[in-house]
Amino acid sequence: MSYGAPSDGLTVLYADAALLVLDKPAGLLSVPGRGPDKQDCLSRRAQIRYSDALIVHRLDMATSGVMVLARGVAAQRSLNQAFADRRISKRYLAIVDGQFATGSEGWSVINLPIRVDWPGRPLRVIDHEDGKPSVTRCRVLSHNASEGTSRLELEPVTGRAHQLRLHLQAMGHDILGDALYGTPRTQAMANRLLLHANAIELNHPLTGESLRFTSSAGF
């Protein structure tokens, strides 16, 4: 196993022959984008040091936190299937605008279908007729009455692009610093998107061992 944060900018939470767990900073792409200015990304940095590193899921550029990569095709196939079967659990932390209501049993469920906003790509929209089923569980960790914000723990049951950001915006609680879905006021309330992937639970792709990795939010 190898750990550390060397000069390539990687913060490695875990590494073995089949699995790589990294702590992605906000503002870094997960995979290359279009154009020469969008080639620096977490996957390419990882492949410089781990030539067999392969993507199995992504975080938005503005989102920070735990991201898992496979090492080799066999591990990638196993992890892809685990994500498809929803056998991998992810948790996020977010700070949102307003006093989010606490569910009667602690957790609330947002069930709003999402589709691509084709004219406005990469944006997504809620669409009850043509959207894909999208479910997010959330609970309030704390309220900040003086700032008018709430700190939430989020669990995406499905994994649609921009799901957490769009679901919370649709509920009237923009994530602070969200340049895509926030209002000018909520965008100005933070110098980055206050959304962080703080935990992931999965079985090791080769051994089946139950693993949990965490990362502290910088907010």
Phi and psi restraints in degrees (value plus and minus 20) as a CYANA .aco file:
   2 SER   PHI    -157.7  -117.7
   2 SER   PSI     124.7   164.7
   3 TYR   PHI    -158.6  -118.6
   3 TYR   PSI     147.8   187.8
   4 GLY   PHI     112.1   152.1
   4 GLY   PSI    -199.8  -159.8
   5 ALA   PHI    -155.6  -115.6
   5 ALA   PSI      55.6    95.6
   6 PRO   PHI     -96.4   -56.4
   6 PRO   PSI    -190.8  -150.8
   7 SER   PHI     -88.9   -48.9
   7 SER   PSI     -32.3     7.7
   8 ASP   PHI     -98.2   -58.2
   8 ASP   PSI     -19.2    20.8
   9 GLY   PHI      64.4   104.4
   9 GLY   PSI     -16.2    23.8
  10 LEU   PHI    -103.4   -63.4
  10 LEU   PSI     114.4   154.4
  11 THR   PHI    -127.6   -87.6
  11 THR   PSI      85.6   125.6
  12 VAL   PHI    -114.2   -74.2
  12 VAL   PSI      98.1   138.1
  13 LEU   PHI    -106.4   -66.4
  13 LEU   PSI     -48.9    -8.9
  14 TYR   PHI    -184.2  -144.2
  14 TYR   PSI     124.2   164.2
  15 ALA   PHI    -173.1  -133.1
  15 ALA   PSI     111.3   151.3
  16 ASP   PHI    -162.4  -122.4
  16 ASP   PSI    -184.8  -144.8
  17 ALA   PHI     -89.7   -49.7
  17 ALA   PSI     -34.7     5.3
  18 ALA   PHI    -144.2  -104.2
  18 ALA   PSI     -36.5     3.5
  19 LEU   PHI    -157.1  -117.1
  19 LEU   PSI     118.8   158.8
  20 LEU   PHI    -153.2  -113.2
  20 LEU   PSI     105.5   145.5
  21 VAL   PHI    -141.8  -101.8
  21 VAL   PSI     100.5   140.5
  22 LEU   PHI    -138.7   -98.7
  22 LEU   PSI     138.3   178.3
  23 ASP   PHI    -128.3   -88.3
  23 ASP   PSI      81.0   121.0
  24 LYS   PHI     -99.4   -59.4
  24 LYS   PSI     111.6   151.6
  25 PRO   PHI     -98.4   -58.4
  25 PRO   PSI     134.0   174.0
  26 ALA   PHI     -83.5   -43.5
  26 ALA   PSI     123.2   163.2
  27 GLY   PHI      72.5   112.5
  27 GLY   PSI     -21.5    18.5
  28 LEU   PHI    -130.1   -90.1
  28 LEU   PSI     110.3   150.3
  29 LEU   PHI     -83.2   -43.2
  29 LEU   PSI     129.9   169.9
  30 SER   PHI     -97.4   -57.4
  30 SER   PSI     -60.8   -20.8
  31 VAL   PHI    -153.8  -113.8
  31 VAL   PSI     144.4   184.4
  32 PRO   PHI     -81.2   -41.2
  32 PRO   PSI     126.1   166.1
  33 GLY   PHI    -124.2   -84.2
  33 GLY   PSI    -188.7  -148.7
  34 ARG   PHI    -105.8   -65.8
  34 ARG   PSI     114.1   154.1
  35 GLY   PHI      82.7   122.7
  35 GLY   PSI     131.1   171.1
  36 PRO   PHI     -85.1   -45.1
  36 PRO   PSI     -42.1    -2.1
  37 ASP   PHI    -103.1   -63.1
  37 ASP   PSI     -20.9    19.1
  38 LYS   PHI    -142.5  -102.5
  38 LYS   PSI       9.7    49.7
  39 GLN   PHI    -111.7   -71.7
  39 GLN   PSI     -44.1    -4.1
  40 ASP   PHI     -94.8   -54.8
  40 ASP   PSI     106.0   146.0
  41 CYS   PHI    -180.4  -140.4
  41 CYS   PSI     148.5   188.5
  42 LEU   PHI     -83.5   -43.5
  42 LEU   PSI     -62.1   -22.1
  43 SER   PHI     -84.8   -44.8
  43 SER   PSI     -58.9   -18.9
  44 ARG   PHI     -91.0   -51.0
  44 ARG   PSI     -58.1   -18.1
  45 ARG   PHI     -82.2   -42.2
  45 ARG   PSI     -59.9   -19.9
  46 ALA   PHI     -85.5   -45.5
  46 ALA   PSI     -60.4   -20.4
  47 GLN   PHI     -90.4   -50.4
  47 GLN   PSI     -41.2    -1.2
  48 ILE   PHI     -84.8   -44.8
  48 ILE   PSI     -58.7   -18.7
  49 ARG   PHI    -115.9   -75.9
  49 ARG   PSI     -51.5   -11.5
  50 TYR   PHI    -143.2  -103.2
  50 TYR   PSI      74.7   114.7
  51 SER   PHI     -83.8   -43.8
  51 SER   PSI     -40.6    -0.6
  52 ASP   PHI    -117.8   -77.8
  52 ASP   PSI      -9.0    31.0
  53 ALA   PHI     -89.5   -49.5
  53 ALA   PSI     110.3   150.3
  54 LEU   PHI    -151.6  -111.6
  54 LEU   PSI     122.3   162.3
  55 ILE   PHI     -93.5   -53.5
  55 ILE   PSI     119.9   159.9
  56 VAL   PHI    -147.3  -107.3
  56 VAL   PSI     -39.1     0.9
  57 HIS   PHI    -177.8  -137.8
  57 HIS   PSI     153.4   193.4
  58 ARG   PHI    -154.7  -114.7
  58 ARG   PSI     138.7   178.7
  59 LEU   PHI    -138.1   -98.1
  59 LEU   PSI     125.5   165.5
  60 ASP   PHI     -75.7   -35.7
  60 ASP   PSI     131.8   171.8
  61 MET   PHI     -73.1   -33.1
  61 MET   PSI     -60.8   -20.8
  62 ALA   PHI     -99.5   -59.5
  62 ALA   PSI     -31.7     8.3
  63 THR   PHI    -112.4   -72.4
  63 THR   PSI     119.2   159.2
  64 SER   PHI    -125.2   -85.2
  64 SER   PSI     148.1   188.1
  65 GLY   PHI     102.9   142.9
  65 GLY   PSI    -184.5  -144.5
  66 VAL   PHI     -89.2   -49.2
  66 VAL   PSI     108.9   148.9
  67 MET   PHI    -157.7  -117.7
  67 MET   PSI     113.6   153.6
  68 VAL   PHI    -123.8   -83.8
  68 VAL   PSI     115.0   155.0
  69 LEU   PHI    -143.4  -103.4
  69 LEU   PSI     130.8   170.8
  70 ALA   PHI    -110.3   -70.3
  70 ALA   PSI     134.0   174.0
  71 ARG   PHI    -134.3   -94.3
  71 ARG   PSI      83.0   123.0
  72 GLY   PHI      77.9   117.9
  72 GLY   PSI     138.9   178.9
  73 VAL   PHI     -87.2   -47.2
  73 VAL   PSI     -58.4   -18.4
  74 ALA   PHI     -83.3   -43.3
  74 ALA   PSI     -64.4   -24.4
  75 ALA   PHI     -86.9   -46.9
  75 ALA   PSI     -58.4   -18.4
  76 GLN   PHI     -82.1   -42.1
  76 GLN   PSI     -63.5   -23.5
  77 ARG   PHI     -81.1   -41.1
  77 ARG   PSI     -63.9   -23.9
  78 SER   PHI     -83.6   -43.6
  78 SER   PSI     -64.6   -24.6
  79 LEU   PHI     -90.6   -50.6
  79 LEU   PSI     -58.1   -18.1
  80 ASN   PHI     -78.6   -38.6
  80 ASN   PSI     -61.8   -21.8
  81 GLN   PHI     -87.7   -47.7
  81 GLN   PSI     -58.1   -18.1
  82 ALA   PHI     -84.1   -44.1
  82 ALA   PSI     -60.7   -20.7
  83 PHE   PHI     -84.5   -44.5
  83 PHE   PSI     -63.7   -23.7
  84 ALA   PHI     -82.1   -42.1
  84 ALA   PSI     -55.4   -15.4
  85 ASP   PHI    -106.4   -66.4
  85 ASP   PSI     -18.7    21.3
  86 ARG   PHI      38.8    78.8
  86 ARG   PSI      20.2    60.2
  87 ARG   PHI    -117.5   -77.5
  87 ARG   PSI     -13.5    26.5
  88 ILE   PHI    -135.2   -95.2
  88 ILE   PSI     105.6   145.6
  89 SER   PHI    -124.3   -84.3
  89 SER   PSI     110.1   150.1
  90 LYS   PHI    -141.8  -101.8
  90 LYS   PSI     122.9   162.9
  91 ARG   PHI    -146.2  -106.2
  91 ARG   PSI     124.4   164.4
  92 TYR   PHI    -148.9  -108.9
  92 TYR   PSI     136.5   176.5
  93 LEU   PHI    -134.4   -94.4
  93 LEU   PSI     122.6   162.6
  94 ALA   PHI    -167.0  -127.0
  94 ALA   PSI     130.3   170.3
  95 ILE   PHI    -133.1   -93.1
  95 ILE   PSI     104.6   144.6
  96 VAL   PHI    -140.7  -100.7
  96 VAL   PSI     139.9   179.9
  97 ASP   PHI     -93.1   -53.1
  97 ASP   PSI     118.8   158.8
  98 GLY   PHI      69.2   109.2
  98 GLY   PSI     153.0   193.0
  99 GLN   PHI    -114.4   -74.4
  99 GLN   PSI      75.3   115.3
 100 PHE   PHI     -86.0   -46.0
 100 PHE   PSI     111.3   151.3
 101 ALA   PHI     -92.3   -52.3
 101 ALA   PSI     115.6   155.6
 102 THR   PHI    -100.0   -60.0
 102 THR   PSI     112.7   152.7
 103 GLY   PHI     -87.0   -47.0
 103 GLY   PSI     138.6   178.6
 104 SER   PHI     -82.0   -42.0
 104 SER   PSI     -48.0    -8.0
 105 GLU   PHI    -133.3   -93.3
 105 GLU   PSI       2.7    42.7
 106 GLY   PHI      73.6   113.6
 106 GLY   PSI     -69.7   -29.7
 107 TRP   PHI    -118.3   -78.3
 107 TRP   PSI     118.9   158.9
 108 SER   PHI    -129.7   -89.7
 108 SER   PSI     137.5   177.5
 109 VAL   PHI    -142.2  -102.2
 109 VAL   PSI     107.1   147.1
 110 ILE   PHI    -125.5   -85.5
 110 ILE   PSI      98.5   138.5
 111 ASN   PHI    -144.2  -104.2
 111 ASN   PSI      68.9   108.9
 112 LEU   PHI    -153.9  -113.9
 112 LEU   PSI     102.2   142.2
 113 PRO   PHI     -90.7   -50.7
 113 PRO   PSI     125.1   165.1
 114 ILE   PHI    -145.4  -105.4
 114 ILE   PSI     120.9   160.9
 115 ARG   PHI    -156.7  -116.7
 115 ARG   PSI     145.3   185.3
 116 VAL   PHI     -89.2   -49.2
 116 VAL   PSI     116.5   156.5
 117 ASP   PHI    -107.2   -67.2
 117 ASP   PSI      68.3   108.3
 118 TRP   PHI     -75.5   -35.5
 118 TRP   PSI     -65.7   -25.7
 119 PRO   PHI     -86.6   -46.6
 119 PRO   PSI     -46.6    -6.6
 120 GLY   PHI    -130.0   -90.0
 120 GLY   PSI       1.3    41.3
 121 ARG   PHI     -69.8   -29.8
 121 ARG   PSI     120.3   160.3
 122 PRO   PHI    -110.6   -70.6
 122 PRO   PSI      -5.9    34.1
 123 LEU   PHI     -85.4   -45.4
 123 LEU   PSI     134.1   174.1
 124 ARG   PHI    -137.1   -97.1
 124 ARG   PSI     140.9   180.9
 125 VAL   PHI    -156.4  -116.4
 125 VAL   PSI     136.7   176.7
 126 ILE   PHI     -98.1   -58.1
 126 ILE   PSI     109.0   149.0
 127 ASP   PHI    -163.1  -123.1
 127 ASP   PSI      88.4   128.4
 128 HIS   PHI     -94.6   -54.6
 128 HIS   PSI     -33.9     6.1
 129 GLU   PHI    -116.4   -76.4
 129 GLU   PSI     -66.4   -26.4
 130 ASP   PHI    -134.1   -94.1
 130 ASP   PSI     -21.7    18.3
 131 GLY   PHI     -94.6   -54.6
 131 GLY   PSI     136.4   176.4
 132 LYS   PHI    -105.6   -65.6
 132 LYS   PSI     123.3   163.3
 133 PRO   PHI     -73.5   -33.5
 133 PRO   PSI     112.9   152.9
 134 SER   PHI    -163.8  -123.8
 134 SER   PSI     103.8   143.8
 135 VAL   PHI    -151.4  -111.4
 135 VAL   PSI     112.0   152.0
 136 THR   PHI    -149.5  -109.5
 136 THR   PSI     112.0   152.0
 137 ARG   PHI    -118.7   -78.7
 137 ARG   PSI     121.8   161.8
 138 CYS   PHI    -169.0  -129.0
 138 CYS   PSI     131.6   171.6
 139 ARG   PHI    -165.0  -125.0
 139 ARG   PSI     131.9   171.9
 140 VAL   PHI    -103.4   -63.4
 140 VAL   PSI     108.3   148.3
 141 LEU   PHI    -112.1   -72.1
 141 LEU   PSI     -57.0   -17.0
 142 SER   PHI    -186.1  -146.1
 142 SER   PSI     139.0   179.0
 143 HIS   PHI    -134.0   -94.0
 143 HIS   PSI     124.2   164.2
 144 ASN   PHI    -134.5   -94.5
 144 ASN   PSI      75.8   115.8
 145 ALA   PHI     -84.2   -44.2
 145 ALA   PSI     -56.7   -16.7
 146 SER   PHI     -88.5   -48.5
 146 SER   PSI     -52.6   -12.6
 147 GLU   PHI    -118.1   -78.1
 147 GLU   PSI     -29.6    10.4
 148 GLY   PHI      48.2    88.2
 148 GLY   PSI      20.4    60.4
 149 THR   PHI    -150.8  -110.8
 149 THR   PSI     146.7   186.7
 150 SER   PHI    -152.0  -112.0
 150 SER   PSI     121.4   161.4
 151 ARG   PHI    -120.7   -80.7
 151 ARG   PSI     103.9   143.9
 152 LEU   PHI    -139.1   -99.1
 152 LEU   PSI     129.8   169.8
 153 GLU   PHI    -124.3   -84.3
 153 GLU   PSI     113.7   153.7
 154 LEU   PHI    -144.7  -104.7
 154 LEU   PSI     121.7   161.7
 155 GLU   PHI    -149.7  -109.7
 155 GLU   PSI      86.7   126.7
 156 PRO   PHI     -95.4   -55.4
 156 PRO   PSI      95.8   135.8
 157 VAL   PHI     -95.0   -55.0
 157 VAL   PSI     -60.0   -20.0
 158 THR   PHI    -125.1   -85.1
 158 THR   PSI     152.0   192.0
 159 GLY   PHI    -147.4  -107.4
 159 GLY   PSI      29.6    69.6
 160 ARG   PHI     -92.0   -52.0
 160 ARG   PSI     128.8   168.8
 161 ALA   PHI     -79.9   -39.9
 161 ALA   PSI     114.4   154.4
 162 HIS   PHI      42.9    82.9
 162 HIS   PSI      -3.0    37.0
 163 GLN   PHI     -77.4   -37.4
 163 GLN   PSI     -69.7   -29.7
 164 LEU   PHI     -85.9   -45.9
 164 LEU   PSI     -62.8   -22.8
 165 ARG   PHI     -83.8   -43.8
 165 ARG   PSI     -64.6   -24.6
 166 LEU   PHI     -92.8   -52.8
 166 LEU   PSI     -61.1   -21.1
 167 HIS   PHI     -80.7   -40.7
 167 HIS   PSI     -64.8   -24.8
 168 LEU   PHI     -89.6   -49.6
 168 LEU   PSI     -58.5   -18.5
 169 GLN   PHI     -81.5   -41.5
 169 GLN   PSI     -60.9   -20.9
 170 ALA   PHI     -85.9   -45.9
 170 ALA   PSI     -45.5    -5.5
 171 MET   PHI    -105.8   -65.8
 171 MET   PSI     -20.5    19.5
 172 GLY   PHI      66.5   106.5
 172 GLY   PSI      -0.2    39.8
 173 HIS   PHI    -151.7  -111.7
 173 HIS   PSI      56.7    96.7
 174 ASP   PHI     -74.8   -34.8
 174 ASP   PSI     120.9   160.9
 175 ILE   PHI     -92.1   -52.1
 175 ILE   PSI     113.4   153.4
 176 LEU   PHI     -82.3   -42.3
 176 LEU   PSI     119.8   159.8
 177 GLY   PHI      58.9    98.9
 177 GLY   PSI      -8.7    31.3
 178 ASP   PHI    -102.1   -62.1
 178 ASP   PSI      85.5   125.5
 179 ALA   PHI     -95.5   -55.5
 179 ALA   PSI     -34.7     5.3
 180 LEU   PHI    -112.1   -72.1
 180 LEU   PSI     -63.6   -23.6
 181 TYR   PHI    -137.4   -97.4
 181 TYR   PSI     -28.4    11.6
 182 GLY   PHI    -102.2   -62.2
 182 GLY   PSI     142.3   182.3
 183 THR   PHI    -100.1   -60.1
 183 THR   PSI     145.8   185.8
 184 PRO   PHI     -75.0   -35.0
 184 PRO   PSI     -55.3   -15.3
 185 ARG   PHI     -87.5   -47.5
 185 ARG   PSI     -68.3   -28.3
 186 THR   PHI     -93.2   -53.2
 186 THR   PSI     -48.4    -8.4
 187 GLN   PHI     -82.6   -42.6
 187 GLN   PSI     -58.6   -18.6
 188 ALA   PHI     -97.6   -57.6
 188 ALA   PSI     -26.9    13.1
 189 MET   PHI    -100.8   -60.8
 189 MET   PSI     -26.7    13.3
 190 ALA   PHI    -173.5  -133.5
 190 ALA   PSI     131.3   171.3
 191 ASN   PHI    -109.1   -69.1
 191 ASN   PSI     -14.1    25.9
 192 ARG   PHI    -177.1  -137.1
 192 ARG   PSI     147.1   187.1
 193 LEU   PHI     -87.7   -47.7
 193 LEU   PSI     102.1   142.1
 194 LEU   PHI    -108.0   -68.0
 194 LEU   PSI      47.4    87.4
 195 LEU   PHI    -157.4  -117.4
 195 LEU   PSI     106.3   146.3
 196 HIS   PHI    -159.8  -119.8
 196 HIS   PSI     107.7   147.7
 197 ALA   PHI     -99.8   -59.8
 197 ALA   PSI      79.7   119.7
 198 ASN   PHI    -115.3   -75.3
 198 ASN   PSI     -32.8     7.2
 199 ALA   PHI    -177.4  -137.4
 199 ALA   PSI     127.2   167.2
 200 ILE   PHI    -163.1  -123.1
 200 ILE   PSI     118.5   158.5
 201 GLU   PHI    -142.7  -102.7
 201 GLU   PSI     113.0   153.0
 202 LEU   PHI    -178.5  -138.5
 202 LEU   PSI     145.9   185.9
 203 ASN   PHI    -114.3   -74.3
 203 ASN   PSI     120.5   160.5
 204 HIS   PHI     -76.4   -36.4
 204 HIS   PSI     113.4   153.4
 205 PRO   PHI     -83.0   -43.0
 205 PRO   PSI     -40.4    -0.4
 206 LEU   PHI    -130.5   -90.5
 206 LEU   PSI     -63.4   -23.4
 207 THR   PHI    -111.2   -71.2
 207 THR   PSI     -40.8    -0.8
 208 GLY   PHI      61.5   101.5
 208 GLY   PSI     -19.3    20.7
 209 GLU   PHI     -81.6   -41.6
 209 GLU   PSI     117.5   157.5
 210 SER   PHI     -95.6   -55.6
 210 SER   PSI     106.7   146.7
 211 LEU   PHI    -149.5  -109.5
 211 LEU   PSI     129.6   169.6
 212 ARG   PHI    -159.4  -119.4
 212 ARG   PSI     110.8   150.8
 213 PHE   PHI    -144.2  -104.2
 213 PHE   PSI     121.5   161.5
 214 THR   PHI    -152.3  -112.3
 214 THR   PSI     139.4   179.4
 215 SER   PHI    -166.0  -126.0
 215 SER   PSI     114.9   154.9
 216 SER   PHI     -99.2   -59.2
 216 SER   PSI     117.4   157.4
 217 ALA   PHI     -94.1   -54.1
 217 ALA   PSI     129.2   169.2
 218 GLY   PHI    -111.0   -71.0
 218 GLY   PSI       1.9    41.9
